[in-house]
Amino acid sequence: MKFSLAIYGAPCSSQAPDTAYYFAKAALASGHDIYRLFFYMDGVQNASRLATPPQDEQNIPARWSELIKAHNIDAVVCIAAALRRGVLDKSEADRYEKDANNLADGFNLSGLGQLIDAGIESDRLITFGC
C-alpha cells in the first residue's frame, strides 16, 4: 500500500509528529511505501535544523531527517506556513533578505498542491494532528 502522511503538529507541543514518525517506520518495515510526507501548520517546525531539545528528549526533527534520507522519501513543507513560522531555505532567506536559513536537509518548501497530489497518488492519506 502507498501512504502519504500529513503532519500538522509541532514536535515540542504535540504528539502528532512522533506518532506519524512511528507509523511511517512501521509501514516501511511492513513493506509499504511512503509516497510523501507533508508538513503543514505548526508541523512545519519539524523541518527546522535548528531545533535543539534537551538531552533527555528525542530530537524529532533530526529523526525525520534521518528517515527521509534513509528511505528517499519526498518530504514537503508548506511554504506559506513555513514562512509564517520562520522556517526558510536558502532561496527564501535570500528573497526576504534574512541572514540565515534553517530548513533541514531532505525537506523541500512547496505549496498545498503537493498535498492534493499526495491524496491523488496514494492509496491512503493519513493526517496527524489538527
LODREN-350086 format. One line per field, with one value per residue: residue number from 1; x, y, z of N, C-alpha, C in turn. Coordinates in nm, 3 decimals. Atoms other than C-alpha are relative to their C-alpha. Layout:
N
pos	[NUM / ...]
nX	[X / ...]
nY	[Y / ...]
nZ	[Z / ...]
caX	[X / ...]
caY	[Y / ...]
caZ	[Z / ...]
cX	[X / ...]
cY	[Y / ...]
cZ	[Z / ...]
***
This chain:
130
pos	[1 / 2 / 3 / 4 / 5 / 6 / 7 / 8 / 9 / 10 / 11 / 12 / 13 / 14 / 15 / 16 / 17 / 18 / 19 / 20 / 21 / 22 / 23 / 24 / 25 / 26 / 27 / 28 / 29 / 30 / 31 / 32 / 33 / 34 / 35 / 36 / 37 / 38 / 39 / 40 / 41 / 42 / 43 / 44 / 45 / 46 / 47 / 48 / 49 / 50 / 51 / 52 / 53 / 54 / 55 / 56 / 57 / 58 / 59 / 60 / 61 / 62 / 63 / 64 / 65 / 66 / 67 / 68 / 69 / 70 / 71 / 72 / 73 / 74 / 75 / 76 / 77 / 78 / 79 / 80 / 81 / 82 / 83 / 84 / 85 / 86 / 87 / 88 / 89 / 90 / 91 / 92 / 93 / 94 / 95 / 96 / 97 / 98 / 99 / 100 / 101 / 102 / 103 / 104 / 105 / 106 / 107 / 108 / 109 / 110 / 111 / 112 / 113 / 114 / 115 / 116 / 117 / 118 / 119 / 120 / 121 / 122 / 123 / 124 / 125 / 126 / 127 / 128 / 129 / 130]
nX	[0.084 / -0.074 / 0.052 / -0.054 / 0.030 / 0.006 / -0.034 / 0.044 / -0.040 / -0.140 / -0.065 / -0.011 / 0.129 / 0.100 / -0.042 / 0.024 / -0.118 / -0.059 / 0.088 / -0.017 / -0.132 / 0.006 / 0.085 / -0.080 / -0.098 / 0.070 / 0.049 / -0.116 / -0.047 / 0.098 / -0.007 / 0.079 / -0.074 / 0.042 / -0.007 / -0.038 / 0.027 / 0.036 / -0.001 / 0.088 / 0.031 / -0.116 / -0.083 / -0.119 / -0.112 / -0.074 / -0.100 / -0.105 / -0.126 / -0.050 / 0.066 / -0.097 / 0.070 / -0.087 / -0.067 / 0.080 / 0.117 / -0.028 / -0.012 / 0.094 / -0.041 / -0.117 / 0.046 / 0.066 / -0.104 / -0.065 / 0.095 / 0.016 / -0.122 / -0.017 / 0.100 / 0.020 / 0.141 / 0.030 / 0.046 / 0.040 / 0.038 / 0.083 / -0.080 / 0.069 / -0.006 / -0.140 / -0.042 / 0.070 / -0.059 / -0.144 / -0.075 / -0.037 / -0.116 / -0.092 / 0.064 / 0.098 / -0.074 / -0.054 / 0.113 / 0.052 / -0.115 / -0.029 / -0.143 / -0.019 / 0.107 / 0.002 / 0.069 / -0.086 / -0.026 / 0.102 / 0.130 / 0.016 / 0.113 / 0.089 / 0.135 / 0.105 / 0.024 / -0.070 / 0.089 / 0.105 / -0.065 / -0.021 / 0.129 / 0.035 / -0.096 / -0.014 / 0.116 / 0.053 / -0.061 / 0.031 / -0.039 / -0.040 / 0.018 / 0.117]
nY	[-0.117 / -0.126 / -0.098 / -0.135 / -0.047 / -0.144 / -0.023 / -0.135 / -0.039 / -0.034 / 0.104 / -0.035 / -0.024 / 0.092 / 0.139 / 0.035 / 0.036 / 0.122 / 0.108 / 0.012 / 0.058 / 0.144 / 0.060 / 0.010 / 0.107 / 0.129 / 0.023 / 0.036 / 0.131 / 0.099 / 0.010 / -0.103 / -0.116 / -0.135 / -0.085 / -0.136 / -0.060 / -0.140 / -0.070 / -0.115 / -0.072 / 0.006 / 0.114 / -0.044 / -0.011 / 0.126 / -0.013 / -0.094 / 0.063 / -0.067 / 0.051 / 0.055 / 0.040 / 0.045 / 0.127 / 0.115 / 0.010 / 0.038 / -0.108 / 0.044 / -0.046 / 0.075 / 0.134 / -0.012 / -0.014 / 0.130 / 0.088 / -0.052 / 0.035 / 0.144 / 0.062 / -0.087 / -0.040 / -0.138 / -0.071 / -0.134 / -0.094 / -0.106 / -0.122 / -0.110 / 0.028 / -0.006 / -0.140 / -0.061 / 0.050 / -0.022 / 0.114 / -0.044 / 0.056 / -0.107 / -0.083 / -0.089 / -0.090 / -0.104 / -0.077 / -0.089 / -0.069 / 0.050 / 0.034 / 0.143 / 0.091 / 0.109 / 0.119 / 0.118 / 0.080 / 0.098 / -0.066 / -0.099 / -0.090 / 0.002 / -0.044 / 0.096 / 0.089 / 0.126 / 0.078 / 0.052 / 0.106 / 0.116 / 0.066 / 0.065 / 0.105 / 0.099 / 0.079 / -0.062 / -0.122 / 0.002 / -0.123 / 0.009 / -0.132 / -0.071]
nZ	[0.000 / 0.008 / -0.095 / -0.020 / -0.134 / -0.023 / -0.140 / -0.034 / -0.135 / -0.028 / -0.080 / -0.143 / -0.064 / 0.050 / 0.018 / 0.140 / 0.080 / -0.051 / 0.043 / 0.145 / 0.023 / -0.029 / 0.102 / 0.122 / -0.019 / 0.000 / 0.136 / 0.082 / -0.045 / 0.046 / 0.145 / 0.065 / 0.049 / -0.039 / 0.120 / -0.037 / -0.131 / 0.019 / -0.128 / 0.015 / -0.123 / -0.091 / 0.037 / 0.074 / -0.094 / 0.006 / 0.105 / -0.039 / -0.038 / -0.120 / -0.121 / -0.094 / -0.122 / -0.109 / 0.027 / -0.041 / 0.088 / 0.139 / 0.098 / 0.103 / 0.133 / 0.048 / 0.038 / 0.130 / 0.102 / 0.018 / 0.067 / 0.137 / 0.076 / 0.006 / 0.087 / 0.116 / -0.005 / 0.037 / -0.120 / 0.043 / -0.105 / 0.058 / 0.001 / -0.069 / -0.144 / -0.041 / -0.006 / -0.113 / -0.123 / 0.003 / 0.054 / 0.134 / 0.067 / 0.041 / 0.102 / -0.063 / -0.088 / 0.088 / 0.054 / -0.103 / -0.057 / -0.134 / -0.008 / -0.025 / 0.038 / -0.096 / 0.048 / -0.013 / 0.119 / 0.036 / 0.008 / 0.108 / -0.010 / 0.116 / -0.031 / -0.034 / 0.113 / -0.029 / -0.086 / 0.088 / 0.078 / -0.089 / -0.015 / 0.127 / 0.035 / -0.107 / -0.035 / -0.122 / -0.054 / -0.142 / -0.066 / -0.140 / -0.061 / 0.049]
caX	[0.000 / 0.118 / 0.071 / 0.112 / 0.121 / 0.015 / 0.172 / 0.009 / 0.161 / 0.484 / 0.742 / 0.751 / 0.377 / 0.204 / 0.222 / 0.129 / 0.481 / 0.606 / 0.303 / 0.341 / 0.710 / 0.641 / 0.359 / 0.593 / 0.863 / 0.613 / 0.464 / 0.807 / 0.911 / 0.594 / 0.683 / 0.455 / 0.565 / 0.556 / 0.476 / 0.504 / 0.529 / 0.353 / 0.424 / 0.160 / 0.052 / 0.272 / 0.401 / 0.646 / 0.857 / 0.956 / 1.170 / 1.390 / 1.752 / 1.798 / 1.568 / 1.767 / 1.559 / 1.700 / 1.936 / 1.681 / 1.421 / 1.401 / 1.514 / 1.208 / 1.321 / 1.656 / 1.477 / 1.257 / 1.566 / 1.729 / 1.415 / 1.371 / 1.731 / 1.735 / 1.422 / 1.445 / 1.101 / 0.958 / 0.918 / 0.729 / 0.690 / 0.407 / 0.583 / 0.317 / 0.303 / 0.682 / 0.744 / 0.488 / 0.675 / 1.029 / 1.129 / 1.321 / 1.550 / 1.842 / 1.640 / 1.361 / 1.609 / 1.778 / 1.444 / 1.331 / 1.678 / 1.720 / 2.070 / 2.011 / 1.811 / 1.706 / 1.531 / 1.677 / 1.829 / 1.580 / 1.288 / 1.156 / 0.935 / 0.633 / 0.262 / -0.063 / -0.085 / 0.163 / -0.087 / -0.360 / -0.120 / -0.039 / -0.408 / -0.450 / -0.137 / -0.157 / -0.385 / -0.428 / -0.359 / -0.341 / -0.337 / -0.167 / -0.275 / -0.540]
caY	[0.000 / 0.352 / 0.603 / 0.977 / 1.145 / 1.498 / 1.618 / 1.921 / 1.925 / 2.079 / 1.847 / 2.038 / 2.073 / 1.780 / 1.401 / 1.409 / 1.416 / 1.138 / 0.920 / 0.991 / 0.901 / 0.565 / 0.497 / 0.568 / 0.340 / 0.058 / 0.099 / 0.088 / -0.213 / -0.392 / -0.339 / -0.043 / 0.274 / 0.632 / 0.850 / 1.182 / 1.349 / 1.684 / 1.918 / 2.187 / 2.441 / 2.403 / 2.079 / 2.281 / 2.315 / 1.951 / 2.072 / 2.313 / 2.205 / 2.441 / 2.251 / 2.163 / 1.971 / 1.886 / 1.588 / 1.366 / 1.419 / 1.279 / 1.510 / 1.456 / 1.684 / 1.500 / 1.164 / 1.283 / 1.389 / 1.051 / 0.862 / 1.082 / 1.025 / 0.654 / 0.582 / 0.861 / 0.996 / 1.310 / 1.550 / 1.869 / 2.166 / 2.409 / 2.728 / 2.968 / 2.800 / 2.776 / 3.142 / 3.244 / 3.040 / 3.136 / 2.814 / 2.914 / 2.753 / 2.947 / 3.074 / 3.216 / 3.360 / 3.547 / 3.655 / 3.806 / 3.939 / 3.724 / 3.649 / 3.277 / 2.976 / 2.673 / 2.418 / 2.076 / 1.852 / 1.634 / 1.877 / 2.095 / 2.401 / 2.385 / 2.461 / 2.291 / 2.143 / 1.881 / 1.776 / 1.738 / 1.536 / 1.312 / 1.241 / 1.151 / 0.938 / 0.749 / 0.469 / 0.644 / 0.998 / 0.997 / 1.313 / 1.351 / 1.646 / 1.904]
caZ	[0.000 / -0.075 / 0.209 / 0.237 / 0.575 / 0.663 / 0.987 / 1.148 / 1.498 / 1.626 / 1.783 / 2.112 / 2.172 / 2.006 / 1.999 / 1.628 / 1.475 / 1.700 / 1.622 / 1.249 / 1.265 / 1.428 / 1.183 / 0.891 / 1.034 / 1.090 / 0.742 / 0.579 / 0.789 / 0.673 / 0.307 / 0.237 / 0.059 / 0.179 / -0.122 / 0.056 / 0.395 / 0.404 / 0.694 / 0.745 / 1.007 / 1.320 / 1.172 / 0.963 / 1.278 / 1.230 / 0.939 / 1.135 / 1.153 / 1.450 / 1.687 / 1.996 / 2.250 / 2.595 / 2.600 / 2.773 / 2.497 / 2.146 / 1.867 / 1.648 / 1.361 / 1.340 / 1.335 / 1.047 / 0.851 / 0.906 / 0.797 / 0.490 / 0.381 / 0.459 / 0.254 / -0.003 / 0.096 / -0.059 / 0.236 / 0.158 / 0.389 / 0.313 / 0.212 / 0.342 / 0.684 / 0.696 / 0.616 / 0.876 / 1.137 / 1.035 / 0.859 / 0.546 / 0.292 / 0.144 / -0.150 / 0.066 / 0.317 / 0.031 / -0.115 / 0.215 / 0.297 / 0.607 / 0.732 / 0.791 / 0.685 / 0.884 / 0.662 / 0.743 / 0.478 / 0.296 / 0.327 / 0.043 / 0.051 / -0.177 / -0.189 / -0.096 / -0.444 / -0.322 / -0.055 / -0.317 / -0.534 / -0.237 / -0.188 / -0.554 / -0.590 / -0.260 / -0.153 / 0.183 / 0.304 / 0.681 / 0.890 / 1.227 / 1.442 / 1.383]
cX	[0.089 / -0.069 / 0.063 / -0.046 / 0.001 / 0.019 / -0.027 / 0.052 / 0.149 / 0.063 / 0.004 / -0.135 / -0.110 / 0.059 / -0.004 / 0.127 / 0.066 / -0.083 / 0.015 / 0.133 / -0.004 / -0.092 / 0.080 / 0.102 / -0.066 / -0.048 / 0.115 / 0.052 / -0.093 / -0.005 / -0.087 / 0.090 / -0.055 / 0.022 / 0.049 / -0.032 / -0.031 / -0.015 / -0.074 / -0.032 / 0.123 / 0.092 / 0.125 / 0.122 / 0.080 / 0.115 / 0.111 / 0.125 / 0.057 / -0.069 / 0.103 / -0.071 / 0.098 / 0.055 / -0.082 / -0.129 / 0.045 / 0.010 / -0.084 / 0.037 / 0.120 / -0.040 / -0.072 / 0.104 / 0.067 / -0.091 / -0.018 / 0.119 / 0.012 / -0.093 / -0.034 / -0.148 / -0.012 / -0.062 / -0.023 / -0.046 / -0.080 / 0.073 / -0.067 / 0.006 / 0.143 / 0.048 / -0.061 / 0.067 / 0.153 / 0.083 / 0.028 / 0.115 / 0.089 / -0.064 / -0.097 / 0.068 / 0.060 / -0.111 / -0.053 / 0.109 / 0.023 / 0.145 / 0.027 / -0.116 / 0.006 / -0.075 / 0.097 / 0.016 / -0.112 / -0.139 / 0.001 / -0.121 / -0.083 / -0.140 / -0.097 / -0.035 / 0.067 / -0.082 / -0.113 / 0.056 / 0.019 / -0.130 / -0.042 / 0.088 / 0.014 / -0.127 / -0.069 / 0.080 / -0.046 / 0.051 / 0.031 / -0.004 / -0.121 / 0.033]
cY	[0.123 / 0.103 / 0.136 / 0.045 / 0.152 / 0.023 / 0.146 / 0.051 / 0.028 / -0.105 / 0.031 / 0.014 / -0.097 / -0.141 / -0.040 / -0.036 / -0.130 / -0.121 / -0.024 / -0.068 / -0.152 / -0.073 / -0.021 / -0.112 / -0.137 / -0.035 / -0.044 / -0.139 / -0.113 / -0.011 / 0.100 / 0.114 / 0.128 / 0.088 / 0.140 / 0.026 / 0.146 / 0.065 / 0.133 / 0.058 / -0.005 / -0.117 / 0.038 / 0.012 / -0.129 / 0.008 / 0.099 / -0.074 / 0.062 / -0.047 / -0.069 / -0.037 / -0.038 / -0.140 / -0.123 / -0.015 / -0.040 / 0.125 / -0.041 / 0.053 / -0.077 / -0.141 / 0.003 / 0.009 / -0.133 / -0.097 / 0.039 / -0.041 / -0.150 / -0.067 / 0.085 / 0.042 / 0.146 / 0.069 / 0.145 / 0.081 / 0.112 / 0.134 / 0.115 / -0.019 / 0.012 / 0.145 / 0.070 / -0.036 / 0.007 / -0.120 / 0.032 / -0.083 / 0.117 / 0.097 / 0.101 / 0.098 / 0.115 / 0.091 / 0.102 / 0.072 / -0.035 / -0.047 / -0.147 / -0.080 / -0.119 / -0.125 / -0.118 / -0.072 / -0.101 / 0.058 / 0.100 / 0.087 / -0.008 / 0.037 / -0.113 / -0.095 / -0.135 / -0.089 / -0.062 / -0.116 / -0.126 / -0.077 / -0.077 / -0.122 / -0.112 / -0.081 / 0.058 / 0.126 / 0.009 / 0.128 / -0.026 / 0.140 / 0.067 / 0.141]
cZ	[0.000 / 0.089 / -0.024 / 0.137 / 0.003 / 0.149 / 0.033 / 0.134 / 0.012 / 0.091 / 0.149 / 0.070 / -0.043 / -0.011 / -0.148 / -0.078 / 0.045 / -0.044 / -0.150 / -0.033 / 0.023 / -0.098 / -0.128 / 0.011 / -0.007 / -0.141 / -0.090 / 0.037 / -0.047 / -0.152 / -0.075 / -0.046 / 0.062 / -0.122 / 0.037 / 0.147 / -0.028 / 0.136 / -0.016 / 0.137 / 0.092 / -0.029 / -0.077 / 0.092 / 0.009 / -0.101 / 0.034 / 0.044 / 0.127 / 0.128 / 0.088 / 0.131 / 0.110 / -0.027 / 0.039 / -0.081 / -0.140 / -0.088 / -0.121 / -0.138 / -0.057 / -0.042 / -0.134 / -0.111 / -0.030 / -0.077 / -0.146 / -0.087 / -0.020 / -0.101 / -0.122 / -0.014 / -0.040 / 0.122 / -0.036 / 0.121 / -0.067 / 0.012 / 0.076 / 0.151 / 0.052 / 0.014 / 0.121 / 0.132 / 0.000 / -0.042 / -0.147 / -0.056 / -0.045 / -0.098 / 0.061 / 0.097 / -0.082 / -0.051 / 0.100 / 0.078 / 0.147 / 0.002 / 0.027 / -0.055 / 0.094 / -0.046 / 0.001 / -0.133 / -0.021 / -0.015 / -0.116 / 0.027 / -0.127 / 0.047 / 0.031 / -0.114 / 0.021 / 0.093 / -0.082 / -0.083 / 0.084 / 0.019 / -0.123 / -0.025 / 0.103 / 0.017 / 0.123 / 0.032 / 0.145 / 0.065 / 0.147 / 0.057 / -0.059 / -0.042]
***
